[in-house]
Amino acid sequence: MAGDRMAAAISPRKANVPVDSSGVGPSQVFFQQKLDHFKAGGTTMWPQRYFYNFQYRVSGSNVIFLMIGGESPEDINWVSNEDYPFVQYAKKFGAAMFSLEHRFYGQSQPTPNQSVKNLAYLSSRQAIEDVAYFIRSMNEKHKFKDPKWITFGGSYSGALSLWVRQAYPDLITGAVGSSAPLNAELDFWGENTGYLQVVEDALRSHSNDCAENVRKGFEKVESLMQSKDGRQKLTDLFVLKPPFTKLKMTYNDIQTFYVAIFGNFQGAVQYSGDNAGSYKNGYGIPEVCKIMNNKSNEPIMNLQLVNIYMSSMYGPFQHTDISYDDMITYLKKEQFGDSLDFDSSARSWTWQTCTEFGYFQTTGGGPKGIFGSGTPLTLYLNLCSDVFGPAFNSSVVKSAVHSTQMHYGGADRYKGTNVVIPNGSIDPWHALGKYTSNDKSVVWYLINGTAHCAEMYPPSPKDKPGLTRVRKIIERNIGIWLSNSPRTNRGKTIKNEAKTWSRPKERAPLTAQELRAAPKKPIEFTKMVSASAVPPPEFETGYFTQPVDHFDNQNPDTFLQKYYKNSQWAKEGGPNFIMIGGEGPQSSRWVINENITYLVWAKKFGATVYALEHRYYGDSIRTVNLRDENDPNPDLTYLSSIQMLYDVANFIRNVNFNTNNTAPWIAFGGSYPGCLALWMRQMFPELVLGAVGSSAPVEAKLDFYEYLEVVEKAIRTYSKTCADNVAKGFAEMHELALTKAGRKKLSDIFTLKPAWTEKTDVTPLDLQFFFSNIYGQFQGAVQYSGDNTGAYAHGYGIPDMCKYMNNNTNTPIQNIAKFNEYMTIFYSGEKNFTGTENSYPAFINQIKMSQKNGPSAGAMLLWTWQTCTEFGYFQSSDSGYSIFGSPTPVNLFTRMCTDLFGEQYTAVAVQRSINKINQLYGGIDFYHGTNVVIPNGSIDPWHALGKYTSNDSSVVMHLIEGTAHCAEMYPARPQDPPDLTKTRKLIEENIGKWLKSGPVTKETTKAATTTPTTPTTPGTSATRATSETPIVTTEPTTETTTTSARGIFTGFTLIIQFLMALVLVSL
């Protein structure tokens, strides 16, 4: 939030207001504040600055207004300048005014300097306690009787204002939080819309030509960045300091350059039209668009003219600073200071973003944003560790942001009352605001056409109608909160005002079409040999009639869902085990291979075993024309996890009805089906007694950069030399990618198909795709390393990878190429390496056509759909410093969604879908199922999205040391790690406990399936859905043979493995 309402460009006028000798008028004072509010018995105090003004206070009034300071020095004008609404409200209500400066900003310096040790006392939580302690101190000092404090703030301090009201409703009567970002967001491109997405939308709403010219300018910049000559042109045009020739051209250097250029548009939009400082007379959207629409120049030249214009706020343009190292040096200064040359607030606020909020404004929103994709999250994560030390790595920063969100509740779980929350529609920060509430005292308002904190500044004849209106709304609600307090100049009565005012309308709910977004699908691996060559007599294959849409009674369509059943171990009264299918064809081996772990338990507990294939996958297709085998599943609308959960529930109910079953059901699943198993227990506890969700990523996440973090940690744990060699190899790859000759060398080393020559126009998209192909090989090797299934039982894991990488006879990049060949042959099933497929358009076309090549191949499109419309799970390289560098931002994957499914499947749509999924199922933090076991492997990258904390003893979580994806599901063997054996025993013990607790509660109606509509169901009908008893047909006991994906995707399996790593390896 560089440049908040207190930033120099928009700061209230800096005239020095003398201290009023009477003690009534505007005055500056210091009082003794506690250093650490959370240390019991702490006695250390420090002088905190505040301002006050009592000149408008009515005698005997108990009304006090407090302006809370934020991420910059506080100014006396907030209590003295009568042009400001805050002061005008005080005059109207006869209030005393205070303005409290935030600790570690301005002259409120609790410690001698801003060392990391001292910055431990800088946090919003300490600041909130500062406010509470200040209020109590002022109440005592001024002997306020029954005081009614109302807090105000803008931007970050607006959030503080709202959080103080939430934390201390006994101290604070009401709060106004202007442009308050209530959500802590690590990568602030997304949520409802991203920072840069709002910037783009604001420019486009003013002039579509303006936005498109910005796009053309950045496209040219990205093109010039690809060559040495091009970078020299950029240096000359933008007058770069230092020039690119003086930089090492690290990822940090390149990404910092992009920030410097698009940052001009951020400032212009964020404060456009604000009636304060320089923005009062320009530097907003109209001015920059006038420059960008100048047809006499090329768009890239106009980018520089905008750069010159925006820089002129601070003096004549001289050059463009782009040195990442210089920025780090500046931010590492620990002394306090506030001058033209140095502002210590920059370090203070950087600390808060790294340890509390994130708010990092990346280009990750893509996939086709006008600012390109040059600045991923990586840059800011690196900045945190470079400024404050290696301890502040991506994991620590992510955890801190999550802690903030959980502590305050975010926008959705904010519990404060008596608050007004205004936001401007063109303010990028409005994306983190609050817009829904069932409490009428929580008044939110989105002001059309205004920017950041606009209503806090002096009124102007040019004000938008909504701006005038929201100031009246604030005034009216203050009146409501102070209904019994003595005050002057009441003006209109509340009764008259109420006739002309109505609460702002809620935002329209998200449409079903918006519930779409992100790519992935499983890959066909060597199947594990079945322990039984011939299925037992008790085995059957059947098809079950399911409604296509469980949430629309007006849709009569049905489809046949495949299932397998094996009752060879069933005992009278024994339980039912159901293995839920996932993102690929279901295999009969899941019910007949008696060495599989859960079938071992089936024998012990006398269970009847079922495996239900996931809708749309395998043979459970929904086709318009059953005779058209080349076009299965033409409509993907009803492919979703929620529909599948209701499929499972419908299946269980009808099996119970048709077989008079009263025995309990236990659900099993691994990877995505592991989530389904856990969600079944949560949503249908009356049907499912317990659930085991192996390697279940219960948190949907767009930018799953943590995946590569686990990959690196697993490699480094096995062999530090191996990890270091990977890093050296990828560093050389990055260096080669910067020049035409270097890219040709890369093509030769990796045998790219199609090849790159020095004349090939290699785009940023091409490079992102190439790097993701190569590091995808390391992902697969780690994810399944040591799993007792298929070829992974004997190789293709971390030891084999490191055997290649530690070969000292080759250079690291040569070893990466050799490992790439090794894994490519494995995935493709071919005998010899023929090259690395490297065409993004061809890859997209392969996915589009995949369903015509059989169910195994077709699953690729289906899973990509689910990730684009529900889960995300995109494994980018946005994790900060990494052995793989920072070559592939999340934009690559969000682009795949639009390229595969249409322009409406934008990154914003993907993020909204993910938000809805986490709200529906609870994610990591709010999952509330019981009687569940949730095992994960420590070297499985997917464990990063698993659940590890619960206050319920029936929720049993275990991280298996040294194992990979779904390891405990596969057959046991003597060399299994001890913790793996322990985990299987742990699961078995819990199944025993569940079964001893008695059968699940019997339902009142067996034959009918009645499903309530939910807020996040994809259906549009508001009615309940009822499914009649389905038709069940039985096939012969031999498993249907399906077309294999092997050979069809030869070469593309590299990126497929990377994209679609969430898969339980076929047995």
N, C-alpha and C positions, 0 to 999 in steps of 0.2 A: 504494500500500500504506500509505496514511495510517493511522497507528495500528498499528504492528507489535507484536511481543511486548514491545518496550521502551517502547511508548507509555505515557503517564502513567496511563491507566486500568487497565493490566494489568501495570505494572512491578512487579518484585519489591520487597519492602519496602525503603524508602530509609534504614534505620538506618545511621548512620556506623560502620563497623567500623574501629577504630584499627589503625594499622600495627603489625604484630608486631615488637617490638624484637629478637627472636631471629632474624628473617629466615626463619622457618619457617612461621608462621601467615599469615593473610590480609594482604596488603600491596599498596600501590599504588606503582608505579615508572614512570619514563619512560626510554626508551632512544633512541639516535640512529638514525633511520630515513632511508633514501634518499628524496629528493624525487621523482626521476624514474628509474625502473628501466630505462627504455628509451633513455636518452641515454648513449651511449658516453662513458665518462670523466667522467660527471657526479659532482660532489663535494658538492653541496648536501645538507645533512642537516637534520633537524628532530626535535623530541622527541615520540615517540609513547607514549601511556599504555598501560600494561597492569597487570593484577593477577595475583598468584600466591598459591598456598598449597601448602606442602610437608608439612603436618602429618600427612597420611595416607600419605606416601610410605614404602615399605618400603626399608630399607637395601639399597643395591645395585640397586634396581629401575631398569629402563630404560624404564618406561612413563610417558608424559607425555600428559595430556589438554589440549587447547586449545579453549576456547570462542571462536569467531570473532565479533567484534562486527559489527553491522549498521548500519541507517540511523537510529541514535539514540545518545545517550551510553551507554557501557558502565557496568556497575554491579558493585561488589565482591562483592555477594551471590552472583554466579554461581560464585565460588570459596569462599564461606564459609557459605552457608545449607544446612545439612544436610538440609533438607526436599526439596531439589531433586535429581532423579534424577542429574544430572551429578555432583554431589558424592557421592551414594551410590555411583555407579559407581567413582569415584576411591577411595573407602574400600574397596570390595570388591577392587579390583585393585591397591591400593597405589600409586596413581599420583600424580605431581606434577601440579598444576593451574595452568593459565595462562588468562587471558582478555585478548584483544587488542582494543583499541578501534579502530574503523575510522577511517581518515583522514578529516578534515573533519567529524567528529562529536564531540560532547562536548568534552573538553580536548585532543584530538589534532588540532591546528591547524597544518598544514604551512606556511601562508602568513599574512600579516598580516590578510587579509580574504578574502571570498568573491566577489571580482570575477570576471567571466567569464574574464579572462586567467588568474587563479589557479585557477579551477575546472577548467581544462584538466588539472590533476593529480589530479582526482577521477574515478576509474573503478574498476570491478570488476577490471580487468586490473592496475592499479597495486596494488589491495588484495591480490590474489593474490600478487603479488611481495613485498608487505609481509610476508605470512605466511611465505613461503619464507625471506626475509631474517631475519625474527624467529627462525624455528626454527634456522637456522644460527648465529645470534648466541647464542641460549640454549644450544645444544649446546656452543659454545665457552666461554661464560661459566661454565656449570655442569659442564663436562667430562662430559657424558652419553656413556656408552659404548654403542655399538650401539643408539641410542635408537629407541623405537617410539612415534611420535607418532600420536595419534588425534584428529582434528578433529571439532568439533560446531558446530552452528549451527541457527538457526530462521528460517524465512521467507527473506528475501534472504540472510542470513548462512548459512542452510542450503544455499542454492545455492552460495555461496562455498566452504563446506566440501566439497561434492561436486566442485566444479571444481578445488580445490586438489589433491585426491586424483588427479583425472584428469591434472593438469598435472605433479605432482611425486610419482609413486608411489615414487620413491627416498627421499623425505623423510618421507612419510606412510604409515603402515601401513594405516589404515582411516579411514572417515569416516561420520558420521551427519548427514544433512541433513533436518531436520524441516520439513514444510510448504514444501518447497523448490520455487519456480517455475522449473523448468529451461528452459521455453520463454520466450523474449522475445516479447511479443505487443503490437503497436501498439494495436489496438482490442480490448481485453480484454472483449469480450462473448462471444466464441466459443471456437474450438478444439474441445475435447471438449464442454464446456458453458461458458457464459459466467459471469462473476462474478455479474451480477444474475440470471441464470437459476438458478444454484445457490442464491442468496438466496431466490428465489421457490420453488424446489423444497423448500428446508428449511422455509420457513413452511408450505407446503402439506402436507408430511409430518407436521407437528405438528398442523395444523388447516386443512382445506380452506376452512372459513368465514373463517379469518383471512386467507388469501391473497386470497379473493374480496372481502373487505371492503377490503383494501388497493387492489385493482383499482378498486372502486367509488369509493373516495376519490380516487384519481388521475384517474379519468374526470371526476369533478366538478371537480377542480382545472383540468384541461385545458379544460373547458367554460367555467369562469369566466375563464380567461386570454384568451378571445376577445373580451372587451368591456371598456370602461373601467370600467363599474359592477362587473363581475365581478372585475376586478383590485383594486378598492377593497375588496371583500369579502375577498379573499385577504390583502390588507395588514392588515386589521383582525383576521382570524382568527389568522394566524400571527405577528402583531406584527412585521412586517417592518421591517428597518432597512438601508437607507433604504426608505421606502414606494415603491411603483411610480411614484407621481406625481412623485417626485424623480429617477427614472431616465430615460434616453433610450429605454428599451425596445429595446435592440439585441438581436441573437440571443444575445450573451454574457450580457446581463442576465437574459433569460428562462431560458436553460439553467442558469445558476448557481443560480437559485431552485429548480429541480427537483432539482439535486444536493443542496442543503441539506435538502430534505424526504426524499428516498429514502435519503440518507446515514445517517439514523437506523437504518434496517433493515439496512444494511450492517454497521454496528458490532455491532448486536444479534446478528446471525447469525454473523459471523466469529469472535466470541469467546464465543459462547453456551456456558455451562457450564465455561469454562476456570477452573481453580482458582487464580486469581491476581487481585489487585487488586479493583476494584469488581465485576468479573464473577463473583467467587466467590459473591456473595450476590444476584445478579440481573442486570438489564440484558440478558437474553438473549431467546431465542425465546419461552419460556413467558410472560414478563412483557409483551412487546409484543403478543403474540397475545391475552392477557387483555384488554388495552386495546382492541384492534381488534374484539374480539367483544362489546364492551359494546353491547347492543341499545338502550340508552336514548339513545344519541347517533347522529347521522348518521356514516357512515364518514369524511367529510372532517373532522368535529370530532375523531374519534378519531386521525386523522393528527396533528393538533396536540397532542393529549394524549400521544401517543408522543414527539413533538418535545420537549415539556416534560419528560417523564420521562427521556429519554436525556440531555438537557442538564443534568439535576440531578446527574449524576456530577461536574460541575465547579462546582457551586454553584447557587443559585436561578435559575430561568429569568427572563430579562429581555426578550429579544427574539431574533429570528432574523436573523442577518447574511446578506445576499444580494448585497452590492455586489461585482461583479466587479472594478471599479477598485480598491477597497480591498484586495481579495485580492492583486492585482498589486503594489500599493504595498508590502504586507507582504513578499511574496516577493522584491522587488527590493532589500531591505535587504542590504547586503554585509557588515556587521559580524558577528562571532561573538557568540553569546549563548545562554543556556539559563536561562529564567526563566518565571514564570507569564504574563508579558506578551509574551515574545518567545522563540522557539526557532529558532535558525539552522538546525537540522536540516531544517526544512521546505524551505528553499532548496536545501540539499545534495541532498535526496532528489528534489526536483523536477528538479534538474540531471541526476541519474542517469536519471530516467524519460525526460527529453527527449533525452538523448544516448546511452542504452544500451538501455533496457528497454521503454519504452512503458507497458504495464500500465494503460492508461487505461480506466476502468470506465464504459463508456457504456451507453445504452439501445438500442444498435444491434442487439441480438439479436432483439428482436421475434419475429414480427410482432404478437403479441398479449400481450406481457408485462404483468404487473400494474402496472409502474411507468410505462407509457406509452412514448412515444418522444421525450421532451423534451430529452434530452441526447445529441447525437451526438458523434462524434469531433472535430468542428470545435472545440468548446469547448477541448479540451486542446491541440490544435495551435495555436490562437490564444494560449493561455496560454504555451506555450514561446517563441513569438516575442515576446510582450509582456514577458515576464520577462527573457529573455536577449538579445533583440535580433532584428531582422528576418532576420539570417543564419540563425537557427534556424527555418526554415520547414518546411512539411510534408515536402518532399522530403528535407531534411537529417535530420529526425527519423526518417522511414521508413528511410532508408539506414542510420542508426545502429543502429536496432533490428535490421535485417537483418544488419548486420555482427556484432552480438552473437550472433545465432542461429547464424550460420555459424562464428563463432570457437569457441563452446563445443559446438556440435552439437545443441543442443536436447535434448528428451527422447528422441527417436528415435535420435539418433546420439551420445548420451553414451557414452563409452568407459571411464569409471572402473570399477574393481573394488573388492572389499572395502568395500561401502557398504550402509548401511541407509537406506531412504527412506520414512519414515512420512508419511501424510497423513490428515486428517480428512474424512469424507464430507460434512459440512455446512460445511466451510471452503471458501469460494469459490475460494481459491487452489489447491485440489487439482486444478482443471481444467488447470493448467499443469505438473502433476507427471508422474512417470515410472511406468509400470505394466507394462512388458513388458521382458524380457531373456532371452537364451539363456545367460547366465552365472549360475550358481547363487550366486556371491558377491555378485551385485547383488540385494539383498533389498528388495523394496518391499512396503508394506502399507497398505491403505486401511481406516482405523479407522471402523467404523460408528457414526454418531451423535455424533462428536466434532468439535471446531472447530480453530482455528488453533493449531498448536504445542502441543496439549493434553498430549502425553506429556512435555513439558519441565518442566511444573509439578508441584508436590507431589502425590503420590497422595492420593486422598480416598475415603471409603467409598461415595461416590456415583458413582465411576468406572464407565464402561461396561466390559463384559468385554474388548472389543477393546483398550481403553486399557491395561489391566493386562497383556494379552498382548503388546502391542507393546513395552512396557518390558522384558519378559523376552526378547523377540526381540533387542532391542538389546544387552542384557547378554550373551546367549549368543554373538552374533556378535563382540562385543568379545573374549570368551574364545577364540573360534576364531582371531581375528587375533593374539592374544597367547599362543598355545598353548605357547610355550617361554620365556615371561618370568616371572621371580620375582614373586609377588604373594601377598597374604594373603587370608584369609577367602574361600577359593574356594567354600565351600558345596557344593552338589551337583556331582557330576562332570559333565562335558560328556556322557559316555556316557549317564548316567541322564536328563539333560535332553533328549537327542535323541529318547528314546522317546516323549515327550509333545508334541513340537513338529514341525510340518511347515511347509514353505515356503508362504506365501500363494498361493492359486490365481491364475492369470492371469485378466485380464478376458476375458469372452467376446468372440470376434471380432464385428465389426459385421455385421449382417444385410444381405441384399440390399436389404431395404426401407429400411434406413438410408442406402443409397447413392442418395439422391434429393434434389434441391434446386436452384432459381433461374430467372427468366424472360427470353426474347428470340426474335426471328425476323426474317427479312429482309423488305424491302418491295419491291414491284415498281416498278422504275424504268424510264424510257424505254430501250428496247433500242437498242444501237448497230447501225447498219445493216450488214448483212453485206456483205462484199466480193464474195460470190458469190451471185447470186440463185438459181441452180440448183445443188444439190449435185452433186459430181463422181461419176462412175460407181463410183469406189472407196469411196464412202461407204456405210455401212450402219448401220441401227438394229437392235439386238437385245435380247433378254432372256435373262438368265442365272439358272439355278436356284441359289438360295442356301439353306442351312439357316437357319431362324429363329434358332436358338441354337447357336452354335459350341461351347458349353461344356457341353452336356448331350446325351449320346448317346441318352438315353431320350426325347428330344423329336424326333419324325419330321417336324415341320412345316417347310415350305419356302415361299419366296416368289420372285417373278420380279423380278430387278434389271435395270434398264434401262442399256444402254450405247450409246455411239456409237463408230464406228470409221472411220478414213480412212487409206487406204494409198496415196493418190495421189503422195506424195513418197518412198515406201519404196524403199530400195535393198537389194539382196541382202546379208544380214549386218548390215543397219542396225539401230539400237536401237529400242526401244519406248518411247514417251512416254505416260504416263498422267496425265491431269488428273483429280484426285479431286474428286468432287462434295461439296457442303456443304449448308448450311441452306436449300435451296430447290430447285425443279425444275432439272435440268441442261439446258443449252441445247446444241443441235447446233452452234451457232456456235463453240463451243470447239474443234471439230475441223475446221471448214471455212472459217473466216475467216482467210485466209492472212496478214492484217496483224497478227494477234495475235502478241505477241512470241515465245511458245514455239513457235508454228507456223512462224515465220521460222527458228527453230533446227531445227525438224523438217525443213524443206526443205534446210537446209545439211548436216545429219548423216544425211539419208536415213532418217528415222524413220517407223515406223508409229505412228499416233496413236490413243489411246483416251480416252474420257471416261466415267467410271463414276459413275452417279447414286448419291447417298447413300440408304441404306435408309430407308424410310418417306416420303421426299420425292418430289415429282413423281409419276411413274407406278410407282415402286418401292415399292408399298404392300404392307402386310401386312394382309389383311382376312380375317375369319372366313368371310364370304360374298362370293365374288367378284361376285355379282350385285347386291349392295347397294352401289351407287355412292355413296349418301348417307352411308355410315358406313365410310369407309376407316380403317384403323389403329385399331380400337377398343381395342386393348391396346398401350400404349406401353412395356411392360416391356423389350422387346428393342431399343429405340432408344437406342443409346449409341455413343460413339466407339470403344470396344474391339471391339464387334461389327462396326463398319464397317471397322476395320483388318483384321480377319480376313476380311471380305468381299473386300477388295482382294487380300489374300494368296491367297485361294481362287480368285479370278478369274485372277490372274497364273499360278498353278500350272496351272490348267486350260487357259488359252490356250497355255501352253508345251507341254502334253501333246497337245492336239488339233491343233496346228499344227507340232509338232516344232521349236518355237522354242528356240534356244540363245542368242539375242542378249540383251544386257542391257536392263534396264528402268530408266527414270528417272522419278521421281514429281514432280508439280507440284501446287501448290495455292495459293490466296490466302485470307487471313483464317483462319477455322476450318479449311478444307481445307488451308491452308498448314501448320497444326499436324499434320494427318493425314499430309501428305507427309513431314514431318520425323520423325514417330513411326514411319512405315512403315520408313524407313531404319534407325531405331534398333532396332525390334523384328524386322525381317525383312531383315537385311543380306545374307542368302543369296539373296533375291529381287530386291532393289532396289539398284542400283549406286550411285545418288546421288539427291539430292532437293533441290528448290528450294521453300522455304516462305516465300511473300511475305506480309508484314504479319501474321506468325503470332504470336498471343498465347499463347505456350507455358506461361505461368504462369496457372493457374486462381486466381481471387481473388473473394471474396465482395463486399467493398466496394471497387469499382473507382473510388474517388474521384479517382484520378490522371487519369481521362479528362477531367474538366472542367478540371483544371490545365493540360493540354496545350491544350485549347480556348482557355483564357484567354491562354496564352503565345502561341499562334498569332495570335490577334486583336491582342494588344498589339504583337507584332513587326511586323505589317502597319501598324497605326495606333494609337498610344497614345491619341489622342483618341477613337477608336472604342471602345476598351476602357473608357476612363473614362466614356463616355456609357452604355455597357451597365451599368456599376456604378451610375451615378446612377439609371438607370431601375429596376433591380431593388431599389435601396434605397427608392425611392418605393413600389414594389409592396409591399415588406415593411411599410412604414409604413401603407399603406392597408389591408392585411390585418388590422391589429390592431383595427379598429372595424367596426361594422355598416355605417355609412355608407360607409366606405372600401371595404368588400368590394362594395357595390353599385356603386361607381364603377369598381372593377376589372372587374366584370361588364359594365358599359356600354362601357368602353374596349376590351375584348377580345371583345365580343359572345359571351359565354359561353352555351353550350347544355347543360343548362338554365341559365337566368339566376339570379343571386343577387339577392335583395332584402334589405331591412333586416330582414325577418322570417325569412329563410332560416337554418336551423340549420347553419352551416358548421362542420364538424368539422376537427380537425387533419389527418385523412386527406384530406379535400377540398382543403385548402390545399396539402398535399404533392403531390397529383396535379396540381393547377392549375400550380404552379410547374414541375414536371417537364415538363409539356406545353410551357410557354413556353421554358424554356432548352433543351429538346430541339431546337428549331429552329436554335439556334446550333451544336449538336453536328453535325447533318447537314451544315450549310454548311461547317464546318471539315473534317470527316472526308473528304469527297470533293472538296474545293476544288481545281479545276484538273485533275482526273482526265479523261483523254481518253476518256470514255465517256458516252453518252447526253447528257442536258441539261447535265451537269456540265462537258462539254467547252466550253460557251459561257457558263455562268453558274451562279448558285445557290451560289456559293462565298463566300470571305471578302471579295473586293472588292465584291460585290453587297451583302453584309451591311453592310459599313462605309459604303457609299454611302447606305444608309438611316439608319444610326446617326449619321452626321455631318451630317445635314440640320438646319441651324440654324433652320429655320423652324418646327420642332416641338420639343416637350419630349422628353427622352430616353424617357419612358414611352410617348409617342405614337409615337416611332420604333420602339420594340420592337413595339408593336401593328401598325404598318404592315409591319414585317418578318415578323411572324407571319402576316399575311394573304398576303403574297408566297409564303412557303414552304408555307402550307396549300393554296393553289391549285395549287402545283407538285406536292405529294404526292398530292392528291386527284384531279388530272386534270380538275377542273372549270374552267369559264371564270370564275366569279365566286366571291368569298368570301361564304359564308353564315353563318359563325360558327365559334367554337372549341368543339369537343365537350369537355365537362368533367365527364362522369358516370363515376365510377370503377366503379359496378356495371354500367353499360351496357358499359364497356370490357371488363370481365371476361367478361361474357356473349358479347360479340363474339368473344373469343379462344376460348371454349368451343365456339362454333358454327362456327368458321372453316373446319373441314375440309369442311363441307357446301357451301362456296362455291368449291370448286375447289382444285387443288394449290398455286397461288401463295398464295392466302389461307390455306389450311390449314397452310402451313409456319410460320405464326405460332405456332400451338399447339405444333407439333413442336419448334421451336427453344426455345420457352419451357420445354418439358419438359427439354431437354438442359441448359439453364442451371440449372434447378431441381434437376437430379439429377447434374450433373457440374462445371459451370464457374463459376457465379455471374455474374461480369462485370457486376454491378449498378452503374450509373453514378450514384452519389449525389452530393450536394453537401457531403460530409463532409470537405472538403479544407482547412479552416481559412479564413483570410481570402481572399475570392474576389469577383470582380465579380458573381457570381450570388448571393452571400450564403450562407445555410445553411438553405434552406427544406425540403429533401427528404432525410431520412436514409435509410439503407439499409433501414430497416423497411418502407418502402412496397413494396419489391420482394420482400422475404421474405414479406410478407403476400400478395402476388400468388400465390406458390407454394402457400400453404395454401388460398387462395380458389379456385384453379384445380384443384388436384390432391388436396386433402384435408388434414385437420389433422395428419397424420403428417409432412407436408413442412414441418417447422419450420425456423427459422433454424439450429438446432443440427444438424439432419439435412443441411441444405445445406452447412454448413461441414465436416461429416464427409465428405461426398461429395467436396468440393473437396480435402480433405486426401488422400483416397485417390487422386484423379486425379493430384495432384502427386507422390505417392509412386510411382505406376505409371509415369508418363512422365518424372519427374525435375524438372519445372518449369524455371525459369531456371537454377538452380544446378547441377542434377544431370542435365541432359540429356546423353547420351553417344553420340549418333549421330555418324557421320563422313561425309565426302563430302557435305556439305550447304552450300547458300548460303542465308543468312537476311537478305533485304533488308527494310528498314522505311523509312517516310517520316517526316521530322522533324516535320511538322505533323499527322500521323495520330495521333489520340489512342491508338490501339491499340499504338503503338510502345512505350508505357510498360510493356507486359507482354512485350516481346520480349527476345531474348537478345543480349548484346553482348560477352561474354567467353568465352574458351576457350583452353586450352593446346594444342589440337590444330590444326595448320595447315590441316587439311582442312575445318575448320569455319570458313566464311568469312561474316563478318557485316558489314553495311554500313548505315549510317543515311544515307538520301538527303536531302540538304539541300533544304528547300523543297517537298517533295512530300507527297502525302496517301496514302490507303489503296490499296495494291496498284497504285500508279501505273505501275510498270515492266511490269506484265502487259498493259497496254493498248497499242494501236498507237502507234508513235513518230510524232512530228510535229516540224516545224522549230523550233517555239518551246519545245520541252522544255528544262528546266534542264540545264546541263552535267552535273551529278552524276547525273541520271537516265539520260542517254546512257551515261555511264561505268559505271553499275550494270548495264545490259543487256549491255555488253561483258564485264564481270566475270563475270557468270553464264555467258555463252557460252564464255568461256575455261575455266571450271571444268568445264563439261560436256565440253569437248574433252579435258581432262586425265583425267576419269573414263573416257571411252571409250577413251583410249589405254592405260589401265592394264589393259585386258583385260576379258573378260566376267565376270559374277558366277559364283561357285562353283556348279557344277551340283549339283542336289539328287539324292539317291539314289533317291527315289521321286517320280514325277511325277503319277501318276494320283490318288493319295490325298492328302487334306489332313489332316494330323495336327497338332492344336494342343494344346500343353500347357496345363493349367489354370494360372491365375495367382492370386496372393493377392487380387486386386481384381476378378476377373471377376464379373459379376452373376449368373452361373449358380450353381446349388446343387450340381450333380453333381461328384463328385471324379474322374470318369473322363475320359479323353481323348476328344475329338470327332473323328470321321472323316466326311468328306463324300465321297460317291461322285461320279464324273464327272458334271457337271451337264448338263442339256439346254439347248442354245442354239437359240433361234429367231430368225429374221430377219424384219424388217418392211420395207415399202416405204421408199424413201429420203427420203420427205417427213417432216418433223417433226410430231409430234402436236400439235395445238392445245390449249392448256389454258386454263381460265377465268382471267381476270386478276383480281387483287385490286383493281384500280382501281375506284373508285366504291363498292365494298362497305364500305371502311373510311374513307370520306370523313370528315374531321374527326379521327378517332382516329389518323391517321397521325402526328400530333405526338408523342404518347406512344409510339407504335410505333417511330418513328424513334429516339427516345431509348432505349427499352428494347433494341432490336434492332439497334443500330448496327454490330454485328459481321457484316458481310455484304459479299461481293464483288458489286459492282453488276452486274446482269444485262447481258449484251452485246446 
